[in-house]
Amino acid sequence: MTQYTHEIRNLISNHFVNVFYAAAAGVGSDRNPDHTVSG
C-alpha cells in the first residue's frame, strides 16, 4: 500500500510541476508578445 501511495504522490507532484511550468511559459509569452514577434 505504501508503494502505491508513493507512486501516486510522484505522479501528482510531477503533474503539478508540469502545470506550473506550462502556466509560467504561458504567462511569459502573454506578457511579452513583442519578444516572440520581433525575435
C-alpha distance matrix in Angstrom:
0.0 3.8 5.4 5.2 6.3 8.6 10.0 10.7 12.3 14.4 15.5 16.6 18.4 20.1 21.1 22.7 24.4 25.9 27.0 28.5 30.5 31.6 32.9 34.6 36.3 37.4 38.8 40.6 42.2 43.1 44.7 46.5 47.9 50.9 49.0 47.6 51.0 53.4 51.1
3.8 0.0 3.8 5.4 5.1 6.0 8.6 9.9 10.4 12.3 14.2 15.2 16.3 18.2 19.8 21.0 22.4 24.3 25.6 26.7 28.5 30.1 31.3 32.6 34.5 35.8 37.1 38.6 40.5 41.6 42.9 44.7 46.2 49.2 47.1 45.9 49.5 51.6 49.2
5.4 3.8 0.0 3.8 5.5 5.0 6.3 8.7 9.8 10.7 12.4 14.3 15.4 16.6 18.3 20.1 21.1 22.6 24.4 25.7 27.2 28.6 30.2 31.6 33.0 34.5 36.1 37.4 39.1 40.4 41.9 43.4 44.8 47.7 45.5 44.1 47.6 49.7 47.2
5.2 5.4 3.8 0.0 3.8 5.4 5.1 6.3 8.6 10.0 10.7 12.4 14.3 15.4 16.5 18.5 20.1 21.2 22.6 24.3 26.0 27.0 28.5 30.3 31.7 32.8 34.5 36.1 37.6 38.7 40.4 42.1 43.3 46.3 44.3 42.8 46.2 48.5 46.2
6.3 5.1 5.5 3.8 0.0 3.8 5.4 5.1 6.1 8.6 9.9 10.5 12.1 14.1 15.2 16.5 18.2 19.9 20.9 22.3 24.3 25.6 26.7 28.3 30.1 31.3 32.6 34.3 36.1 37.0 38.4 40.3 41.8 44.8 43.0 41.7 45.1 47.4 45.2
8.6 6.0 5.0 5.4 3.8 0.0 3.8 5.5 5.1 6.3 8.7 9.9 10.6 12.3 14.2 15.5 16.5 18.4 20.0 21.0 22.6 24.3 25.6 26.9 28.6 30.1 31.4 32.8 34.6 35.9 37.2 38.8 40.4 43.2 41.2 40.0 43.5 45.6 43.2
10.0 8.6 6.3 5.1 5.4 3.8 0.0 3.8 5.4 5.2 6.2 8.7 10.0 10.6 12.2 14.4 15.4 16.5 18.3 19.9 21.3 22.5 24.2 25.7 27.0 28.4 30.2 31.5 33.0 34.4 36.0 37.5 38.7 41.6 39.5 38.0 41.5 43.7 41.3
10.7 9.9 8.7 6.3 5.1 5.5 3.8 0.0 3.8 5.4 5.1 6.1 8.6 9.9 10.4 12.3 14.2 15.3 16.4 18.2 20.0 20.9 22.3 24.2 25.7 26.7 28.3 30.0 31.5 32.5 34.2 36.0 37.2 40.3 38.5 37.0 40.4 42.7 40.6
12.3 10.4 9.8 8.6 6.1 5.1 5.4 3.8 0.0 3.8 5.5 5.2 6.1 8.5 9.8 10.6 12.2 14.2 15.3 16.3 18.4 19.9 20.9 22.4 24.3 25.5 26.7 28.4 30.2 31.2 32.5 34.4 36.0 38.9 37.1 35.9 39.4 41.6 39.4
14.4 12.3 10.7 10.0 8.6 6.3 5.2 5.4 3.8 0.0 3.8 5.5 5.2 6.0 8.4 9.9 10.5 12.2 14.1 15.2 16.5 18.1 19.8 20.9 22.4 24.1 25.6 26.8 28.5 29.9 31.3 32.8 34.3 37.1 34.9 33.7 37.3 39.3 36.9
15.5 14.2 12.4 10.7 9.9 8.7 6.2 5.1 5.5 3.8 0.0 3.8 5.6 5.2 6.0 8.7 9.9 10.5 12.2 14.1 15.5 16.3 18.1 19.9 21.0 22.3 24.1 25.6 26.9 28.2 30.0 31.5 32.6 35.6 33.7 32.1 35.5 37.9 35.6
16.6 15.2 14.3 12.4 10.5 9.9 8.7 6.1 5.2 5.5 3.8 0.0 3.8 5.5 5.0 6.2 8.6 9.9 10.5 12.1 14.3 15.2 16.3 18.2 19.9 20.8 22.2 24.1 25.7 26.5 28.1 30.0 31.4 34.5 32.8 31.5 34.9 37.2 35.3
18.4 16.3 15.4 14.3 12.1 10.6 10.0 8.6 6.1 5.2 5.6 3.8 0.0 3.8 5.4 5.2 6.2 8.7 9.9 10.4 12.4 14.1 15.2 16.4 18.3 19.8 20.9 22.3 24.3 25.5 26.6 28.4 30.1 32.9 31.0 30.0 33.6 35.7 33.5
20.1 18.2 16.6 15.4 14.1 12.3 10.6 9.9 8.5 6.0 5.2 5.5 3.8 0.0 3.8 5.5 5.1 6.2 8.6 9.8 10.7 12.2 14.1 15.3 16.5 18.2 19.9 21.0 22.5 24.1 25.5 26.9 28.3 31.1 29.0 27.7 31.3 33.4 31.1
21.1 19.8 18.3 16.5 15.2 14.2 12.2 10.4 9.8 8.4 6.0 5.0 5.4 3.8 0.0 3.8 5.5 5.2 6.2 8.5 10.1 10.5 12.2 14.2 15.4 16.3 18.2 19.9 21.1 22.2 24.0 25.7 26.8 29.9 28.2 26.7 30.0 32.4 30.5
22.7 21.0 20.1 18.5 16.5 15.5 14.4 12.3 10.6 9.9 8.7 6.2 5.2 5.5 3.8 0.0 3.8 5.4 5.0 5.9 8.6 9.7 10.3 12.0 14.0 15.0 16.1 18.0 19.8 20.6 22.0 23.9 25.5 28.6 27.0 25.9 29.3 31.6 29.8
24.4 22.4 21.1 20.1 18.2 16.5 15.4 14.2 12.2 10.5 9.9 8.6 6.2 5.1 5.5 3.8 0.0 3.8 5.5 5.0 6.2 8.5 9.8 10.5 12.2 14.1 15.2 16.3 18.3 19.8 20.9 22.3 24.1 26.8 24.9 23.9 27.5 29.5 27.4
25.9 24.3 22.6 21.2 19.9 18.4 16.5 15.3 14.2 12.2 10.5 9.9 8.7 6.2 5.2 5.4 3.8 0.0 3.8 5.4 5.3 6.0 8.5 9.8 10.5 12.1 14.1 15.2 16.5 18.1 19.8 21.0 22.2 25.1 23.2 21.7 25.2 27.5 25.4
27.0 25.6 24.4 22.6 20.9 20.0 18.3 16.4 15.3 14.1 12.2 10.5 9.9 8.6 6.2 5.0 5.5 3.8 0.0 3.8 5.5 5.0 6.0 8.5 9.8 10.3 12.1 14.0 15.3 16.1 17.9 19.8 20.9 24.1 22.7 21.3 24.6 27.1 25.5
28.5 26.7 25.7 24.3 22.3 21.0 19.9 18.2 16.3 15.2 14.1 12.1 10.4 9.8 8.5 5.9 5.0 5.4 3.8 0.0 3.8 5.5 5.2 6.1 8.6 9.8 10.5 12.1 14.2 15.2 16.2 18.1 19.9 22.9 21.4 20.6 24.0 26.2 24.6
30.5 28.5 27.2 26.0 24.3 22.6 21.3 20.0 18.4 16.5 15.5 14.3 12.4 10.7 10.1 8.6 6.2 5.3 5.5 3.8 0.0 3.8 5.4 5.0 6.0 8.4 9.8 10.3 12.2 14.0 15.1 16.3 17.9 20.6 18.7 17.8 21.4 23.4 21.4
31.6 30.1 28.6 27.0 25.6 24.3 22.5 20.9 19.9 18.1 16.3 15.2 14.1 12.2 10.5 9.7 8.5 6.0 5.0 5.5 3.8 0.0 3.8 5.5 5.1 6.1 8.6 9.8 10.6 12.1 14.1 15.4 16.3 19.4 17.8 16.3 19.7 22.2 20.5
32.9 31.3 30.2 28.5 26.7 25.6 24.2 22.3 20.9 19.8 18.1 16.3 15.2 14.1 12.2 10.3 9.8 8.5 6.0 5.2 5.4 3.8 0.0 3.8 5.4 5.0 6.1 8.4 9.9 10.3 12.0 14.1 15.4 18.6 17.6 16.6 19.8 22.3 21.2
34.6 32.6 31.6 30.3 28.3 26.9 25.7 24.2 22.4 20.9 19.9 18.2 16.4 15.3 14.2 12.0 10.5 9.8 8.5 6.1 5.0 5.5 3.8 0.0 3.8 5.4 5.2 6.1 8.6 9.8 10.4 12.1 14.1 16.9 15.5 15.2 18.6 20.6 19.2
36.3 34.5 33.0 31.7 30.1 28.6 27.0 25.7 24.3 22.4 21.0 19.9 18.3 16.5 15.4 14.0 12.2 10.5 9.8 8.6 6.0 5.1 5.4 3.8 0.0 3.8 5.5 5.1 6.2 8.5 9.9 10.5 11.9 14.7 13.0 12.0 15.5 17.6 16.1
37.4 35.8 34.5 32.8 31.3 30.1 28.4 26.7 25.5 24.1 22.3 20.8 19.8 18.2 16.3 15.0 14.1 12.1 10.3 9.8 8.4 6.1 5.0 5.4 3.8 0.0 3.8 5.4 5.2 6.0 8.5 10.0 10.6 14.0 13.3 12.0 14.9 17.6 16.8
38.8 37.1 36.1 34.5 32.6 31.4 30.2 28.3 26.7 25.6 24.1 22.2 20.9 19.9 18.2 16.1 15.2 14.1 12.1 10.5 9.8 8.6 6.1 5.2 5.5 3.8 0.0 3.8 5.5 5.0 5.9 8.4 10.2 13.4 13.0 12.7 15.5 17.8 17.4
40.6 38.6 37.4 36.1 34.3 32.8 31.5 30.0 28.4 26.8 25.6 24.1 22.3 21.0 19.9 18.0 16.3 15.2 14.0 12.1 10.3 9.8 8.4 6.1 5.1 5.4 3.8 0.0 3.8 5.5 5.2 6.0 8.5 11.0 9.9 10.1 13.3 15.0 14.2
42.2 40.5 39.1 37.6 36.1 34.6 33.0 31.5 30.2 28.5 26.9 25.7 24.3 22.5 21.1 19.8 18.3 16.5 15.3 14.2 12.2 10.6 9.9 8.6 6.2 5.2 5.5 3.8 0.0 3.8 5.5 5.2 5.8 8.9 8.1 7.3 10.2 12.6 12.1
43.1 41.6 40.4 38.7 37.0 35.9 34.4 32.5 31.2 29.9 28.2 26.5 25.5 24.1 22.2 20.6 19.8 18.1 16.1 15.2 14.0 12.1 10.3 9.8 8.5 6.0 5.0 5.5 3.8 0.0 3.8 5.6 5.8 9.4 10.1 9.6 11.6 14.2 14.6
44.7 42.9 41.9 40.4 38.4 37.2 36.0 34.2 32.5 31.3 30.0 28.1 26.6 25.5 24.0 22.0 20.9 19.8 17.9 16.2 15.1 14.1 12.0 10.4 9.9 8.5 5.9 5.2 5.5 3.8 0.0 3.8 6.2 8.7 9.5 10.4 12.3 14.1 14.6
46.5 44.7 43.4 42.1 40.3 38.8 37.5 36.0 34.4 32.8 31.5 30.0 28.4 26.9 25.7 23.9 22.3 21.0 19.8 18.1 16.3 15.4 14.1 12.1 10.5 10.0 8.4 6.0 5.2 5.6 3.8 0.0 3.8 5.4 5.7 7.3 9.2 10.5 11.0
47.9 46.2 44.8 43.3 41.8 40.4 38.7 37.2 36.0 34.3 32.6 31.4 30.1 28.3 26.8 25.5 24.1 22.2 20.9 19.9 17.9 16.3 15.4 14.1 11.9 10.6 10.2 8.5 5.8 5.8 6.2 3.8 0.0 3.8 5.5 5.5 6.3 8.6 9.8
50.9 49.2 47.7 46.3 44.8 43.2 41.6 40.3 38.9 37.1 35.6 34.5 32.9 31.1 29.9 28.6 26.8 25.1 24.1 22.9 20.6 19.4 18.6 16.9 14.7 14.0 13.4 11.0 8.9 9.4 8.7 5.4 3.8 0.0 3.8 5.5 5.1 5.8 7.8
49.0 47.1 45.5 44.3 43.0 41.2 39.5 38.5 37.1 34.9 33.7 32.8 31.0 29.0 28.2 27.0 24.9 23.2 22.7 21.4 18.7 17.8 17.6 15.5 13.0 13.3 13.0 9.9 8.1 10.1 9.5 5.7 5.5 3.8 0.0 3.8 5.5 5.4 5.3
47.6 45.9 44.1 42.8 41.7 40.0 38.0 37.0 35.9 33.7 32.1 31.5 30.0 27.7 26.7 25.9 23.9 21.7 21.3 20.6 17.8 16.3 16.6 15.2 12.0 12.0 12.7 10.1 7.3 9.6 10.4 7.3 5.5 5.5 3.8 0.0 3.8 5.9 5.3
51.0 49.5 47.6 46.2 45.1 43.5 41.5 40.4 39.4 37.3 35.5 34.9 33.6 31.3 30.0 29.3 27.5 25.2 24.6 24.0 21.4 19.7 19.8 18.6 15.5 14.9 15.5 13.3 10.2 11.6 12.3 9.2 6.3 5.1 5.5 3.8 0.0 3.8 5.6
53.4 51.6 49.7 48.5 47.4 45.6 43.7 42.7 41.6 39.3 37.9 37.2 35.7 33.4 32.4 31.6 29.5 27.5 27.1 26.2 23.4 22.2 22.3 20.6 17.6 17.6 17.8 15.0 12.6 14.2 14.1 10.5 8.6 5.8 5.4 5.9 3.8 0.0 3.8
51.1 49.2 47.2 46.2 45.2 43.2 41.3 40.6 39.4 36.9 35.6 35.3 33.5 31.1 30.5 29.8 27.4 25.4 25.5 24.6 21.4 20.5 21.2 19.2 16.1 16.8 17.4 14.2 12.1 14.6 14.6 11.0 9.8 7.8 5.3 5.3 5.6 3.8 0.0
